[in-house]
Amino acid sequence: MLILPETPDDHDAIFALTQAAFKDHPHSLQTEGHITDALREAGALTLSLVARVDGRIAGHIAFSPVQISDGSAHWYGLGPVAVLPGMQGRGIGAALIREGLDRLKAMGAAGCVVMGEPAYYTRFGFAQMPALTYPGVPPAYFMAQVFTHPAQGRVAYHKGFEAAA
Ligand SMILES: CC(C)(COP(=O)(O)OP(=O)(O)OC[C@H]1O[C@@H](n2cnc3c(N)ncnc32)[C@H](O)[C@@H]1OP(=O)(O)O)[C@@H](O)C(=O)NCCC(=O)NCCS
């Protein structure tokens, strides 16, 4: 498996695999592929990595800037992250998350938030952080990890996350 930054040739494959991965997800509005496109269009796709297996794109992860009400800078949100349905459960998602977090740290990020299953994301250093809140989501499902500078307040994702299907 190779994990590499996306190139323009990857955009269509990223969209297709993201839509396929979230097709049966219970909390998905099937907008995730559109979110990645909207972030890219807005120049807010801070980091976009693809996982290639045998030359084929099997997974993708996006990171984008988040705003925190205390004005903290250089915080990012993880997501969407997606692996082709037939390729899930083989460590591709984990490899994308680990590589993404490493690259984010190397870029000087202060911290990262994620919304999702605690059982999965706590493996990668995320934990519920009462100082950081995200209205409308049960607190256990909104997690964060500090790289350099703690932050406090309400978190808002980039408006690309409002992209419609
Ligand atoms: C979530 C996703 C990116 C993980 O990628 P993956 O390559 O399948 O995951 P990995 O192989 O790295 O990890 C598999 C492990 O994570 C667990 N896991 C995967 N998704 C999980 C979830 N949503 N909740 C809890 N555990 C999960 C698996 O049970 C497995 O556990 P094990 O190691 O104890 O067997 C992928 O399954 C996917 O695209 N799912 C659909 C889209 C999605 O839910 N994206 C994330 C939204 S927050």
The ligand as an SDF file (V2000), in Angstrom:
LIG
                    3D

 48 50  0  0  0  0  0  0  0  0999 V2000
  -14.2600    3.7790    8.8400 C   0  0  0  0  0  0  0  0  0  0  0  0
  -13.2970    3.3090    7.7570 C   0  0  0  0  0  0  0  0  0  0  0  0
  -12.6500    4.5000    7.0710 C   0  0  0  0  0  0  0  0  0  0  0  0
  -12.2220    2.4710    8.4370 C   0  0  0  0  0  0  0  0  0  0  0  0
  -11.3100    1.9960    7.4640 O   0  0  0  0  0  0  0  0  0  0  0  0
  -10.9160    0.4460    7.4210 P   0  0  0  0  0  0  0  0  0  0  0  0
   -9.7740    0.3240    6.4910 O   0  0  0  0  0  0  0  0  0  0  0  0
  -12.1340   -0.3540    7.1530 O   0  0  0  0  0  0  0  0  0  0  0  0
  -10.4920    0.2200    8.9360 O   0  0  0  0  0  0  0  0  0  0  0  0
   -9.2160   -0.5380    9.5020 P   0  0  0  0  0  0  0  0  0  0  0  0
   -8.9940   -1.7750    8.7120 O   0  0  0  0  0  0  0  0  0  0  0  0
   -8.1160    0.4110    9.6450 O   0  0  0  0  0  0  0  0  0  0  0  0
   -9.6890   -0.8700   10.9510 O   0  0  0  0  0  0  0  0  0  0  0  0
  -10.6030   -1.9190   11.1070 C   0  0  0  0  0  0  0  0  0  0  0  0
  -10.9770   -1.9640   12.5370 C   0  0  0  0  0  0  0  0  0  0  0  0
  -11.7130   -0.8000   12.8550 O   0  0  0  0  0  0  0  0  0  0  0  0
  -12.9850   -1.1660   13.2610 C   0  0  0  0  0  0  0  0  0  0  0  0
  -13.8930   -0.1780   12.7290 N   0  0  0  0  0  0  0  0  0  0  0  0
  -13.9670    0.2740   11.4800 C   0  0  0  0  0  0  0  0  0  0  0  0
  -14.9670    1.1820   11.3990 N   0  0  0  0  0  0  0  0  0  0  0  0
  -15.4650    1.3040   12.6290 C   0  0  0  0  0  0  0  0  0  0  0  0
  -16.5120    2.0480   13.1790 C   0  0  0  0  0  0  0  0  0  0  0  0
  -17.2460    2.9070   12.4350 N   0  0  0  0  0  0  0  0  0  0  0  0
  -16.7440    1.9240   14.4950 N   0  0  0  0  0  0  0  0  0  0  0  0
  -16.0170    1.0810   15.2510 C   0  0  0  0  0  0  0  0  0  0  0  0
  -15.0390    0.3280   14.7870 N   0  0  0  0  0  0  0  0  0  0  0  0
  -14.7890    0.4410   13.4790 C   0  0  0  0  0  0  0  0  0  0  0  0
  -13.2440   -2.5100   12.6990 C   0  0  0  0  0  0  0  0  0  0  0  0
  -14.1860   -3.1960   13.4650 O   0  0  0  0  0  0  0  0  0  0  0  0
  -11.8740   -3.1260   12.8240 C   0  0  0  0  0  0  0  0  0  0  0  0
  -11.6510   -3.5260   14.1440 O   0  0  0  0  0  0  0  0  0  0  0  0
  -10.5210   -4.6430   14.5210 P   0  0  0  0  0  0  0  0  0  0  0  0
   -9.1880   -4.0450   14.1380 O   0  0  0  0  0  0  0  0  0  0  0  0
  -10.6640   -4.8000   16.0070 O   0  0  0  0  0  0  0  0  0  0  0  0
  -10.8600   -5.8250   13.7230 O   0  0  0  0  0  0  0  0  0  0  0  0
  -14.0060    2.4120    6.6880 C   0  0  0  0  0  0  0  0  0  0  0  0
  -14.5400    1.2750    7.3070 O   0  0  0  0  0  0  0  0  0  0  0  0
  -15.1150    3.1380    5.9340 C   0  0  0  0  0  0  0  0  0  0  0  0
  -14.8750    3.7290    4.8750 O   0  0  0  0  0  0  0  0  0  0  0  0
  -16.3620    3.0710    6.4520 N   0  0  0  0  0  0  0  0  0  0  0  0
  -17.4830    3.7250    5.8100 C   0  0  0  0  0  0  0  0  0  0  0  0
  -17.3470    5.2270    5.8930 C   0  0  0  0  0  0  0  0  0  0  0  0
  -17.1540    5.7040    7.3230 C   0  0  0  0  0  0  0  0  0  0  0  0
  -17.8250    5.2330    8.2450 O   0  0  0  0  0  0  0  0  0  0  0  0
  -16.2340    6.6670    7.5200 N   0  0  0  0  0  0  0  0  0  0  0  0
  -15.9340    7.2410    8.8300 C   0  0  0  0  0  0  0  0  0  0  0  0
  -17.0450    8.1140    9.3030 C   0  0  0  0  0  0  0  0  0  0  0  0
  -16.6640    8.8490   10.8590 S   0  0  0  0  0  0  0  0  0  0  0  0
  1  2  1  0
  2  3  1  0
  2  4  1  0
  2 36  1  0
  4  5  1  0
  5  6  1  0
  6  7  2  0
  6  8  1  0
  6  9  1  0
  9 10  1  0
 10 11  2  0
 10 12  1  0
 10 13  1  0
 13 14  1  0
 14 15  1  0
 15 16  1  0
 15 30  1  0
 16 17  1  0
 17 18  1  0
 17 28  1  0
 18 19  1  0
 18 27  1  0
 19 20  2  0
 20 21  1  0
 21 22  1  0
 21 27  2  0
 22 23  1  0
 22 24  2  0
 24 25  1  0
 25 26  2  0
 26 27  1  0
 28 29  1  0
 28 30  1  0
 30 31  1  0
 31 32  1  0
 32 33  2  0
 32 34  1  0
 32 35  1  0
 36 37  1  0
 36 38  1  0
 38 39  2  0
 38 40  1  0
 40 41  1  0
 41 42  1  0
 42 43  1  0
 43 44  2  0
 43 45  1  0
 45 46  1  0
 46 47  1  0
 47 48  1  0
M  END
$$$$
